Amino acid sequence: MQREHIQTGKAIQKRTGKTFYLATRFLPERVRHATHVLYAFFRIADEVVDDANGTPPDEQAARLESLRAQALGEQPPEDDVLMAFDQLRERYGIADREIDVFIDAMKTDIETNRYETYADLEAYMRGSAAAVGVMMTAIMEADEAELAQPHAVKLGEAFQMTNFLRDVREDVVDRDRIYLPLESLREHGVDEAAVENLEFSDSFAAVMQSELKRTERLYREGVAGIRYLPNDCQLPVLLAAVLYAEHHRVIRSQDYDVLSEEPSLSTTRKLWCLAKTRWHWHWNRDPEAVFKRVSAVPPSEPGHRGPGHGEGVPTR
């Protein structure tokens, strides 16, 4: 990958993904450069539908199909990011399937703006989040990739769910999307129209509490696999998990009201998360132990058996 292509990807990540960019800075150069390119590719595809600005659905779909063809090497790449991604795909042996499911998920956003069940949302995240985790595992070249990958999938889903929970207001206002499962709303007596109208209630708070707990189980399962990554990648991935999960602390401090104000992390809070994570990592190189000590994710719920050392990751 040429340096100018990497710099283009870095600029996109720095502008659009500040939280992940902070963690990326601690990756070794061999992985950091590839991460800039991966993130930029994901962002370019995501913006086709998130920032459509009135572009007709068929044109959005055609643009995504063009990106798919370029990413798979079926068409010449049209810009720096796609040139670099093409080289990255070949170098790290990224499977065509992962690119396909990612682009398919982006196409889903053109027509789908509600999800009936969590299983439906999980199917969407197979492309929008799990594929990202698989590709990140590939560029890290983990010796125990088969063990690391299922956990990377769960961590990718955890990051995605945190984004959904943080961005409820933005998704409704800017895109008419609700990523909270409709069955979860009904279970707690929340009408879909109330979310559309940004009407906060105790019942909506109960929905958020439930979804936060679900997401925090994903974090525990995901972090349990960090030990399978190369030593020089473990702290950066752990830091990303701590930073994303910190949004949960902010959500709780707002009494679960993400409809009136979007939760965000200040620079000071991010730097504090970074400092305390690095300090504990200096004394204890066990990712799960450090995550339990410093993250906003509470210990395992009573009666819930986490993945633990040597255990597999539940499929649900």
N, C-alpha and C positions, 0 to 999 in steps of 0.2 A: 504494500500500500504506500503510495507516494505521500510525502509529508503534507503537501497542500490539500490533498483529499482528506487526510486525517484532521487537519485544522478546520476544514469546513464542517465536518461532523462534530468536532469539539465545540465550535461556536454555536451550533444548533442546540447541543445538549446544555451548554452553559446558559443559553437564553431561555429554554423551555422546560428544563428539568433540574432546577437548582438543588433540590434535596439529593437526588441521585448523583448529580454532578459532584457534590461535596464528597460523597463516599467514593466515587470513581477516582478522585485525585489520589487516593491511597493505594490503588491497585498498582502492581508492577507495570512498567512501561509496556511489556509484551502484551498484557491484557488490557491496559488502559486505552491504548490506541484503538484496539479492536472494539472496545466498548463504546468509544465515541462514535465509531462508524455504525455499529448496531443501533444505538439509541437514535441516531439521526435518521436511519432508514425507517425505524418504527415511527418516528415522529412525522416524517414526510407522508407516510401512508395514513397515519391517524388524522392529519390535518386535512386530507382530502374530504373527509366526512364531518370532522369537528368544526372546520372553518370553511364550510361550503359556500357561504355567502350567496345563497340563492341559486347555486349551480344545480341544474336539473339532475334527478337521480340517475338517469341513464348515462349522463356525462361523468358523474362521480364513479359509477361502476366501470366505465370504459377506462378512466384514468387508473383505477386500481388494477384492472387487468393489464394495463401497460406496465405498471410497476411490477406486477407479478412476473411478466415475461422478462423484464430486465433483470429482476432479482434471480430468476432461474437460469439466466444466461441464454435465453431464447431470442432476445433482442439486444442490440448494442446499448450500453448504458448511456443515459443522456446528461448526467451531471456527475460532479465529483463524488458525492455520497454513493451513488449507484455503481460507479466505477470501483470504488474501494470495497463496497459490499460484494461485488462479483468476485474480487480477488480473495476476500475474506471467506466467502462460501466455499471456494475451491480449497483454500489452504486448510481450513478446519473441518472439512467434510460435513458441512451443515446439510442435513437431509432436505430434499425437496418438500417432503411432507410438512416440515415445520414452517416453511415459507408459505405453502398452500393454506394451512389452517390459520395462519396469521392473517393473510390477505382475505380469506373467507370471513373471518371475524370482523374485519374492517368493513366488508361489504354488508354484513348483517346490520351495521349501524345505519345504513342508508334507509332501510325500511322498518327496522324493529326499534321501538323506543320503550317497550315495556316487557317485563319477564314475569311469567305467571308463577313459576316455582324456582327454588334455588337450583334445582337440577338443570333447569333451562339456562339460568345464569352461569352455572358451572360449565355447561357446554360451550357457551360463548367465550368464557375465560380460557378454555382449552387453546383457543387461538390468540386471544388478546393478552394473556398473561403466562400460561403454561409454556407456550412455544418460546416466549422470551426467556424463561428459565432454562429451557433445554439448550437454546443457542448460547446463552451465557456460560453454561457448563461446558459446552464444546470449546469455546475460545479460551477457557481456563486450562484445558487439557489435563483434567484431573486423572490421576492414576486409577482412582476408584470411581470412574464416571458412572458406572452402572448403579452403584450405591448412592452416589450423590444426586443423580438426576431426579428420582421421585421426590426427594426433599426440595430440590430446586423448583419443581413444579408447584409444590405447596407454598413455597415462599413467594413465588411469582403471583399466585392467586391471593395471598395475604396482602401483598402490596396493592394489587388491583382493587381488592375489597376496601382497603383503607382509602384509596382514592375515591371510590364510589361513595363511601360514608362521609368523607370530607366534602365532596363536591355536589351533594344533593341539591343545594340551592342553585349552583351554577348550571348543572345539567338541566334542571327544570326551566330556568329563565332563558338560557341561551340556546338550548337544543330540544326542549320538550321531551326530555328523557327521564325515566325513573329506573334506576338500577336496583332499588330495593325490591325484593320479590313481592309480588302482589299478594301471595298467600300469607306472607309475614304481616303485611298491612292488615289483612282481614282478621288474622288470628288475634291481633291486638285492638281490633275495632277501629281501624283508621281507614277512612274513605280515600280512594285514590284522588278524588277532587280536592281534598284537604291539602294533600301534598302539592298538587298543581297550583293551589292558591297560597302556598307557603304558610299554612295555618298550623302553628305549633300547638301541641297538647301533651298532656301526661301520657296519653296512649301512644303518640308518636315517639315520645321518649322511651317507652317500653320497647318499641320496634328497634330503636337504635341500640338499646342495651342488649337485646337479643342478637342483633347482627354483629355488634362488637365482640360478644363472646364467641360467636361462630368464627369470626376472623382471627381471634386470638388463638383459637385451637390450630388454625392454619400456621400461624407464626411459630407455635411450639413445634409443630411437625417439621416445618421448614428449617428452623434453626438447628434442629437435631442432626441435620445432614451437613452442616458447615464443616464438621471435622473430616469429611471425605474430600474436601477441596485442597488444592496445594497450600502449603503453609503461608505463602506470601499473598494469598487471596482471602484467607479466613477473616482477618480483621476488617477489611473493607466491606465484605458481605455482611458481617455482623453489624458494622456501623450503619449500613443501609437499613437493616432490619430495625435497629434501635431508633433511627431517625423517622422512618415511616410510622412505626408504632407509636411514636411520641404524639402523633396527631390524636390518638385515643385519649391521652391525658388531657389535651386541650378540649376535646369533645365533652369529656366528663366535667371539666371545669365550667363549661357553658351549659351544664345541666341538660346535655344532649340536644340542645337547640341549634341545629345546623341549617335551619330554614331562615332564621333572621340574620345570621352572620356566619360566613364560611370560616371554619377553623384554619389557622395558619401558624407556622412556626417562625418566630422571630430569629434574626441572626444570632442574637445572644443565646437563645434556647438551643439552637443547632450547635453552637460552639460548646455549650455546656454538655450536651449529649456526647459530642466528640471527645471532650476532655475526660469525662468520667469513664467512658467506654475504654479509651486508651489506657487510663490509669489502672483500671481493673484487669485489662488484658496483660499489662506488664507483669502482674502478680499471678495471674491464673489464665492459662491458655486453653481453657475449656469453654467453647462458645456458648453452650447451654447455661453453664454456671454464671458467666458474665451477663448474658441476656436476662436471666432471672434477677440478677442483682440490680441492673441499671435501667431496664426497659419499663415502659408503661404497661406491659402485659402482666397481669397478676399471675401467681402460681397456678398450677393446674387445678381445675375445679374438683371438688370432692367427688370421688367415684369415677373420675375420668382418668384413664390410664394413657399417659402420653407415650410417644414412640420409644423414648429411652435409648440407651446404648444397645446396639445389636438388634434392635427390633425394626420391623418393616413399617412403612407408612400406610395407614388405612386408606382405602380407595375412596372413602366417603368421609 
